[in-house]
């Protein structure tokens, strides 16, 4: 069918030919469509890139798993090697200890050493009745040092394991521990813990001094000095003295302040026993302990006289006063003579160490100071002699009072 009026115009056409002009809304829609097409192409490109990366990771995953398996295998091999090294180290340590013990046993006759068992047995007095011959050879330069140390400090136990067993056994009391400065704390941990709980003094000295004490023995950084007798607890001795207050036999005790010579300590203990006194107090520090030399000088008196260690002499004086005991110190400058004091009362006699006498704080805390008259040129008496003079004055006064009707 033909259209009337000429040719029909197509869409967007105008008469005379050419594109129909578009409005602003149509242009904005075309611009947005172009922008969306651009974003779609960018998103498609990103998806392709992510896919390529995922494919790359998938391709590397087997290789990574293989590498991880290799690392685990190497770690297992390292752990196995470490266990093997630890086992070898333990075997080497055991072999080293055996070699050291064998060498000590082999060299004992030559250098005077002892095996750990022999040292513990000697410290505990096992087999002492056999009195074995000395191991020193003629001309051995170390013989005088060892003999002097034995006379001064008594029995010793050297080495980590012997000292530890001596503390565990408790067959004889340990007077003190001497530890070398810089010694391995890990090896001595249990020893130091036992000493702390047992109130055993621990001295730290240079290794050279410890070597002198050990006189050539393999001390391994620790030496235990074995006491010749057990100490009485301080509170027990104080209570025993307090129980005598007000009785026909009032307490009479001796307090030593810094007596470091073991022979003097032994002589004082012997005098205390002979005079019928009731106990001795010694400081924990700066004083001789109950060593074999003390036991020898006491001539058996340690079996009868209770000896207690005081951590603080000044505090001990206060404790004696609280229990009704007079504290009587000795000093060269004292105005009161020892013979003018009434020793029939409950008394504790305080004697100072060699040369220095009583310390200032101790003198100040005493109830009274007494002196012994000296007629010669020497300024002081031996502490054991002074103890004998004063204690037997107490014996004289108490004996005379007992004879009174």
Buried (B, 14 or more C-beta within 10 A) or exposed (E): EEEEEEEEEEEEEEEEEEEEEEEEEEEEEEEEEEEEEEEEEEEEEEEEEEEEEEEEEEEEEEEEEEEEEEEEEEEEEEEEEEEEEEEEEEEEEEEEEEEEEEEBEEEBEEBBBBBBEBBBBBBBBEEEEEEEEEBBEEEBEEBEBBEEBBBBBBBBBBBBBBBBBBBEEEEBBBBBBBBBEEBEEEBBEEBBEBBEEEEBBBEEBEBEEBBEBBBBBEBBBBBBBBBBBEBBEBEEBBEBBBEBEEEEEBBBBBBBBBBBBBBBBBBBBBBBBBBEBBBBBBBBEEBBBBBBBBBBBBEEBBEEBBBBBBEEBEEBBEBBBEBBBBBBBBBBEBEEEBBEBEBBBBBBBBBBBEEEBBBEEBBEBBBEBBBBEEEEEEEBBBBBBBBBBBBBBBBEBBEEEEEEE
